[in-house]
Amino acid sequence: MSPVLMAAIVLAAVNSVMLVALSGVWVRNYRTFGSNLTLGLLAFGLVLLAENLMAVVFFFGMGTLYGSNPLVGPAVLLLRALETVAVVFLTYVTMQ
């Protein structure tokens, strides 16, 4: 497995951990306030969590697919990195 693909797996796992924490906060907030906004944030977090967990499974199961083209791995890594930056900001703002 290439180092680029391993980095993408690590970023997807980091995203998953942060999204579990965020979803926990949003569940607690929804139970407290019953706001549609927190319900929407919870749904967003759960969908993004499912996407990240499926990505990890696909990275392990279809590593050759990402390795067949030298441009695909870095592009996937870049997308994972951008998602990580976005989730870090969201986590920071939510945990304040």
Secondary structure, DSSP 4 states (H G I P E B T S, - for coil): --HHHHHHHHHHHHHHHHHHHHHHHHHHHHHHH--HHHHHHHHHHHHHHHHHHHHHHHHHHSHHHHHSSTTHHHHHHHHHHHHHHHHHHHHHHHH-
